[in-house]
Amino acid sequence: MGAQMRIYRQRIKSVNSIKKITNAMELIAAARVVKARQRATEAMPYTTALTRAVSAVATNTNEDHPLTTAKETAKRAGVVIITADRGLAGAYSVAAIKESAELISRLTAEGKEVVPYLVGRKAVSYYKFRKRDYAAEWTGFSDAPTFENAKEIADRITADFLKDTEEGGNDEIHVVFTRFRSMVRQDPHVLRLLPLEVVEADEAGDDESLDLSVHHYEEGQIPPEYSFEPNASEVLDLLLPKYVRNRIFTALLSSAASELAARQRAMKSATDNATELIKTYQRLANQARQAGITQEISEIVGGANALADAKK
């Protein structure tokens, strides 16, 4: 019984140590997710305004800009996959990778060659372990991205998009990220970033992302007439790089908030499980101690009875 008691005490001590770590990680994630959520929310008005501006220029001019004109036969598609740098965040990274795998399967079935761009160590590890090729990787900032990180990613995928297919360029760019909806709901989402797609508000459903409704007006409202200085082509040249960088930044911010929310939830679950496991081990240890006491009492009573019989 003494050996069992030592085993249970060691397990209780070990689980207690793990519980302290998971509890600390839960508190850290809870503190950081508030700021991450605020950053994602604050970025949306500018992103919405910029996207509507780009959409207005694209739909009110006959300019065939490379970033807004879809090719008749797309041969190669780039896919940006945004995951976490660290684990212990539940199924956050797995869900994004699974969503990207479904997208890649769909694009491959359409006869397109897929070129992955990886953000986060989890995606990089996934591809390296399976010895799969990818075009570029960016790591080290998944839970606190900066605009410079987004600019680096956006400039690379834009440059690859503007290349000819024969030179290794992409005909379209998709982004797989996790959209933050609430503290308990984060959904993997696919966005076709390039060429630019303009979506009417009625077609957007309950999408919490952006309003692209450049032709959606109230009854009796007169649609505006647009004029561009110096010309529409130069306006697009100026706006589109900003659009791509900002959309990537928004996706990174949303993914960061989702990662921290998922980590907080996962660590809370781990802490609760550790508490239950400690209770189980304490109960088993008490049972072992009681069994030991009962056995000792039985031995004492048996010894006393033996001495009493010997005196008779």
Secondary structure as the mmCIF struct_conf table of DSSP 4:
data_model
#
loop_
_struct_conf.conf_type_id
_struct_conf.id
_struct_conf.beg_label_comp_id
_struct_conf.beg_label_asym_id
_struct_conf.beg_label_seq_id
_struct_conf.end_label_comp_id
_struct_conf.end_label_asym_id
_struct_conf.end_label_seq_id
HELX_RH_AL_P HELX_RH_AL_P1 GLY A 2 THR A 59
BEND BEND1 ASN A 60 ASN A 60
TURN_TY1_P TURN_TY1_P1 PRO A 66 THR A 68
BEND BEND2 GLU A 72 THR A 73
STRN STRN1 ARG A 76 ILE A 82
BEND BEND3 ASP A 85 ARG A 86
BEND BEND4 ALA A 89 ALA A 89
TURN_TY1_P TURN_TY1_P2 GLY A 90 ALA A 91
HELX_RH_AL_P HELX_RH_AL_P2 TYR A 92 ALA A 109
TURN_TY1_P TURN_TY1_P3 GLU A 110 GLY A 111
HELX_LH_PP_P HELX_LH_PP_P1 LYS A 112 LYS A 112
STRN STRN2 GLU A 113 VAL A 119
BEND BEND5 GLY A 120 GLY A 120
HELX_RH_AL_P HELX_RH_AL_P3 ARG A 121 PHE A 129
TURN_TY1_P TURN_TY1_P4 ARG A 130 LYS A 131
BEND BEND6 ALA A 135 ALA A 135
STRN STRN3 ALA A 136 TRP A 138
BEND BEND7 GLY A 140 GLY A 140
TURN_TY1_P TURN_TY1_P5 SER A 142 ASP A 143
BEND BEND8 ALA A 144 ALA A 144
HELX_RH_AL_P HELX_RH_AL_P4 PHE A 147 LEU A 162
BEND BEND9 LYS A 163 LYS A 163
HELX_RH_3T_P HELX_RH_3T_P1 THR A 165 GLU A 167
TURN_TY1_P TURN_TY1_P6 GLY A 168 GLY A 168
BEND BEND10 ASP A 171 ASP A 171
STRN STRN4 GLU A 172 SER A 182
TURN_TY1_P TURN_TY1_P7 MET A 183 VAL A 184
STRN STRN5 ARG A 185 LEU A 194
BEND BEND11 PRO A 195 PRO A 195
HELX_RH_3T_P HELX_RH_3T_P2 ALA A 201 GLU A 203
BEND BEND12 ALA A 204 ALA A 204
TURN_TY1_P TURN_TY1_P8 GLY A 205 ASP A 206
BEND BEND13 GLU A 208 SER A 209
TURN_TY1_P TURN_TY1_P9 VAL A 214 HIS A 215
TURN_TY1_P TURN_TY1_P10 GLU A 219 GLY A 220
HELX_LH_PP_P HELX_LH_PP_P2 GLN A 221 GLU A 225
BEND BEND14 GLU A 229 PRO A 230
HELX_RH_AL_P HELX_RH_AL_P5 ALA A 232 LYS A 311
#
